[in-house]
């Protein structure tokens, strides 16, 4: 019957593969001294038919202890064990279950001091295999120059796919015929910051949700490059005092995202105030109260807020204008923006049965509106026809379209939306935040759940523009293009430089 070997016994005998055995290199655990071998103990080295001795195979005169007592390991030997071989040859003791079967210390390779012709011991078991890869990825993956060159194009494609998936998930959680707004870019930034510390299935599930290729090494660097002066997006992780965060994650998060996880205090009310104050300060007080409550047993909170400060390329007419808008099968009067000659890219899309218009904004941003071609076409039907392929085809066509002077009339845009993101993630079939969450790169604590994940969006576009309107009056020519938005529509704030969606949503009631 095989003897049970402790991790330390295994370690020292593995070292014998590179040099001969000696009395001082054999060890076992003892209640008096952790570095001794007790004669007859269950952790001692197995005998080989009573005839084998180290001298026969090593050429040394060392012998096993035959009298009661113990043989201690010298300090020099222990230094060599600690510094040379522990990481290379054996798993840490915490990773070896106590009831695991005994394992052989050497195989029949040329490194073994034993004669390859010697018969194997009846007490031998399969050899120990040291892990070739870490169980959890390092937070900062190496990013080569060639990967860096293509990473931004890969990221923009992924964010576009992610936006459509998010749109349908948000729509499924909202009441019918209601406004909604969200920032795919901002939510992706928060989830990618979490991905920095994810391992195992949580890592692969997040990559799938975000439409990232597996092991997208340069994603964090690419996101950092996707900043825009017109958009302020902030993400933050808060955690309870008993949740220890790894230093490697803190350093990586600070380097790539400009923030590191912040510890909460013992007082729930004080924590609530801390979080809401942080959000208000980081959104120029556009969002003053992201959370209205915080559970006392909170362990991990993921927060994200975003707001837009871009302006129209040209100023809309300053006079107030009221016009009709279709709302739930009846016409209502709403405030409108109007311009007799606004530069606009415009075409009709037959797949969505929609008019698509793109208006330029400052900071290389543009505002895209998709509105059903006629009152007989409803927004719900257009939403159902929207998929990543159609979405990307529309954006590609807009990129190739010219901006032409157009008569534009559309509602003033002011949308505020707050959303529990845990329900959104479950709609996207991502359940890791509440079940089987693996954030081994963030913390060693295996018993972890996300207590809260919130996303709030504030979007307001008024008459103000970058360039002042001309003082002279311009009459509307008969052949001038016309783009009138007088029924529910889908909108998109597009980053023209990096080609990704910053905001997305819909408007059913401009008065809300």
N, C-alpha and C positions, 0 to 999 in steps of 0.2 A: 504494500500500500504506500502511495506516494506521501512523502512528508510535506507539510504545509510550510511555505517559505514566506517570510515577511518581505515587504518592499526593500528593506535595507539589506537583508540577506541576498535577495535577487540582485541588487545593485553591486555588491562586492564581488559576487561570483561572476557577474558579467565582466567586471574589470579583469578577472583572471584570464579572459580570452586574449588579453594583450600581454599578460606577463604571468609568471608561475604563481601557484598558490603558496601561501605561507601561513603560519599560525596566526599572525597578526592581521590577516585579511579576511578571516571568517568571523561573522558576527550574527547576533540574534538579539531580539528584545528581551529584556529582563526587568523585573520590578525594582531591583536594586540599582542596576546600571544599564542604560539603554544600549551600550556598546560592548556587550559581552556575549559569549556563547556558553550556555549551561549544558553540561554533559547530560545526555539522555532527554533533553527538552524536545518538544514537538517541532521546534523551529531549527533543529540542528541539521547538518548536511547529511543526506541519505548515504548509507553504506552500500558498497558494491561487492556483494558475495563474501565479505570479510577478508578478501585477499588483496584488494587494491589499496595503494598508498600514493600520496602525492609524489614521493621520491621516484617511483618507477616512471613517471611521465614528465616530470619537470626537471629532473637532474639536480634538485636541491635536497638537502638533508632534512627539510622541515617535516614534521610529523603532526598528526592530529592529536589533541589533548586526550590522554587516557586516564587521567586521574581526576577526581572531583575538583571542582573549582571552575575558574573561568580564565579565558585569555582576552585581554583588553586590546582595543585598537589604538595604535599610536596616533599622536596629533598630526604627524606628517601624512600618515595614510588618510586621515579624515579630511585634511586640507585638499589632498589630491582628489578625493571622492567628490567633495563639494564643488571644486573649481573646474574639474575636467570632464566628469562623466555623468553627472546626475541628469542633466537636461538631455544629453545625447542618447543615453541608453535605457532609461527607465521612466515610467510615468510617476508623477507625484503619488505619495501614499494615499492621498484623499481620493484618487481616481481608481484605486484597486480595491474592489469589494472584499470584505473579510472572508466571505464564503467562496471566493473564486478558487478553482482547482490549482494545485501546484503546477508549476511550469518549469521546463528545463532551463538550465543556465547557459548552455552552450549547444551549438549545433555541430554538424560535421564539416564545417568550412575549414579552410586552411588556417583560420585564426585560432582554432581550438587547440589547447595544449594537449588534448588527449589523442591517442593513436586512433586514426580513422578506422582501423581494423578492429578495434575493441568493440565487443558486443554492447548494444545500448542497455542502459539500466532499465529494469522492469518498473522503476519508479518514475521514469521520464514521462513528460507530457509535451504537447505542442509548444514550440518556442514562443517566447514573448516577442510581440511586434510593437516597437515604439511608434507612436503616431507620427505620420509624415507631414500632416498639416494641422494647424491649430484648430481647436473646436469652434472658435469664434473668430471671424475676420477682424483684422486690425481696422480701426476707424479710418485711418488715412491710407488709401490704396495708392500705389505708385501710378503716376499718370505720365506717359511718354509724350514727347513732342508730336509724334504722328497721331496719337490718340487725341491729343488736345486740338489738333487741327480739324478733326471730323466730329468732335463731341458736340459742338454747338448745333450743327445741322441735325444730328441724332436727337438732341434734346428738344429742338423745336418741333420735330415730327412727333415725338412722344407727348409733348404738352398739348399738341393739337388733338391727338387721339384721346388723351385723358380728359380734355375739355368736354368732348361729346359724351363720354361716359358719365362725367359729373353732371352734365346738364340733365340727362335722363334720370339720374339718381335724385337730384334735387326736385325735378318735376314730379317724381313718384311720391315724394314725401310732402308735397305742397297740396293745398286744396285747389280744385279746378278753378281756372280763370282768376288766378291771383298773380301779383307781381313777384318776381324773384330776381336776385342778383348774387353773384359769387365771383371770386377770383381764382380761376384754375391755377394761375401762376403762384399765387400766395399759398394756396392749399398744397400744391406740389412742393413748394419750398419747405413747408413744415414737415410733410411726410418724408421728404428726402433727408431732412435733418434727423428724423427718427431712424431712417434707413442707415444712417451713419453708425448706429449702435446695434443694428438688428443682426440676428444670426439664424441659421437653420431655415425652417419653413417660413418664419415671419419675414425674413429677408427676401425669399423668392416670391412670397405673396405680395409684398409691397412692390417689388419690381414688376410683377404682373399687373397690378392695379394701375401703376404709373406708366405702363406701356414702355418701361425701360428694357433694353437688352440685358441679359444676365451678366452680372459683375461689370456694370457700367462704371469703369474706373474713374473717368473724368467728370462724372455728373455733377459733383459738388463744385468743382472749379468752373464748369460751364454755367451753372446757376448763378454763381458769383458774378460772372461776366454779363449776365442778363439784367443788369440794373438799369432803371430809367429815371431820369430826373422828374418826370411827371407823376410817378407812382411811388407811394410810400407803403412798403409791405414790411411788417414786423412779426416775428415769430418768437415764442419763448416757451421754455419748459420749466415748470415749477414742480418741486417734489417735497415730500415729507422729510423731517429730520432723520428718521430712521432708515431712509433709503440712501445707501452710500453710492455715489456716482464715481465711476472710474476716472482717474486723472487723464488717461489717454483720450477719453471721450470729451472731457472738459476742454482740453487743449485743442483738439481737432475742431470742436464746435465753435470755439472762440476764433480760431484762425479762419474758418470757412464761412461762418454765418454771423460773426460779430457778436455773438451772445453765447453764454454758457448757462447750464441749468441753475436755477436759483432755489435756495432752500426756503421752505415755509416755516412759520412759527407754530406754537401750540394753540394759538387763539384763532378760531375759524373766522370771526368777524374781522380781526386784524389782517388775516390772509386775504380776505375778500377785498378789503380796502387797498391792500398792497397791489393786488392784481389789476384792479380797475384803475388805480392811479397810474400804474405802469402803461396800460393801454392808452389812457387819455394823453399822457405825455408823449407817447410815440406815434400818435395819430393827429397831432396838432389839435387835440381836443375835439376832433370830428366824432370820435367814439369815446364816450365818457363812462359807460357802464356796460362792459362786455358780459359780466356775470352778475346775476341777481342773488345767487346763493352759492355756498361751497360746503360740501359734506365734511363733517368732523373727521371722518376716516380717510380723507383724501391722501393718496400716495403719489400720483403722477397726473399732472395737468398739462395739456398741450394747447397752446393759445396762438391765435393768428388774427391779425387785423390788417386792413388795407384801405387806403383812400386815394382818390385821384385829384390832382391839382393842375391838370392840363387845361389849355384853352383852345377854342376854335381857331382855325387858321385865319378866318376873317370874322369880324364882328357881325352878328345878326342885327336886324333892325331893332331899334330901341323901343319903338312904340308897342304898347301892349296889344296883342291880337288874340281874340277868342274865335275858335272854330269848332266844328262838329267832330266828334270821335265816337266810333261804334263801341258800345259797351253793353254786353249781355242783351243783344238783339234790340237795343234802343240807342238813340243818339243823345250824347251829352255834350255840353260846351266845356272846353278845356283851354288853358293858356297855350299858345303856340309860338314857336320860333319861326321866323320867316326871313328869307333872303331872296332877292330877285336874281342874283347872279353868283351863286356859291359854287366853287370848284368841286365837282362831284364825279366819281366813277359810277356808272350805272348800267345794269343789264337785267334781263329777265331770265330766271332759271326755270326750265321746264320740269326738272325732277321735283323740285320743291313747290312748283307753281307759285313762285314768289318774285317780287321785285327786290333787287339787291342794290343798295346804295352805299357808297363809302365816302365819308367826309373827312378831310384832313384836320388834324389837331397839331398842337405844338409837340416838341420833344420826339419827333419821328413816330407819333402815334396817329391812329385813325379810328373813326367811329363807323362801324358797319351796321346797317339796319337791313333785316330781312322781313318783309311784310307781304302777306298774301296778295296775289294779283288783283283780287276783287273781293267785295264783301261776301260773296257766295263761298269763297274759300276760307276755311277757319285755321287758326293758328295751331290747333291740336293736330290737324292733318299734316301740316308742315313739319311739326316736331317729330311725328312718327316717321316721316321720310328722311329725317336727318340722321346720317351715319357718318363715321369718320371719312369714308371715301368721298361722299358727296360734299362734306364740309371742306375737305382739302382741295377738291376740284374748284369750288366756289372761290376760295381764297387765292388759288393760283390764277384764276381768270381775272380777279380783281387786280392782282399784281401786274397783269399784262394790259389792263384797261387804262385809258387816258382820263385825266380829270378835265371835265368840261364845264363851262358856266351853266348852271342849272337853277331853275326856280325851285326852291326848297321850302316846304312847310311841314313841320313836325312838332310834336308836343315837347314842352320843356321836360328835361330828364332829371328826375330826382327820385332815386330809389334807395331805400335802406332795408337791409335784410340781415336777420340773425338766424343762425342755424346750429342745431346740435349735430356735430359732425359724426358722432358715433353711429347714429341712425343712418346717415348717408353712407358711411363705410360698409355697414351691413347690407344696405341696398346693393352695393357693389360686390357683395359676397366676400367681404373681408371681415372676419370675426376675431382676428388675433388680439385686438385691443381689449376684448373682454374674456377671451378663452385662449389658453396656450400661448401667451405672449412671450417671445424670446428676444430680450434686449441684452444679451450677454455682453455686448460691447459697451453698453451704457452702465450696467450694474451687475454685480454678482448675485443679486437677490433673484431667485427663481420664481418666487410667489409675487407676481406683479400684474397689475391691471391698470388700464388707463381710466382714471376716475372721471375725467371730463375732457371733451374736445369741442371747442367752440370756434365758430367763424362768423365774423360780422363784416358786412360791406356797406359802405356809404358812397353813393355815386350821384353827383349833381353837375349838370351841364347847363349853364345859363347863356345869355346873349353875349357875354364877354368873349372877346377874341384877341388874338395876338396882334393882328393888323386892324387898324381903324377902317371903318366903312368910308367909302368915297362920299364927298359932300354932294356931288351932282346926282340928280335923279336919273335912274335908268329905267326906261320903259321895257316892258316884257314883250319881246318879239314873238311872233306866231310860231316860229320854228325852234324856240328855246325849249330845252329839255325840262320836264316837270317831274318832280319827285314829291308827292304828297303822302304823308303818313297819317291816316285818319281811322285806323283800326289796330287791334292788338298786334304787336310785332316782337321779333327776337332781335336782340342787339349784341354787339361784340366790340370790345375795345382791343384793337390789334396793334402789336408792336411791329412796325414796318421794317425796322432794322434787323431785328433778330427773328422775326416771323413766328410769333407765338401769341396766344390769347392772354390778355391781362385780366379782363373782365368779361363776363358773359351773363346773360339773363333774358328776361322778357318783361313786357309791360302790357298789362290788361287795362289798368285804370291809372291814367296819368295824374289823377288827383290824389292818389294814395301817398 
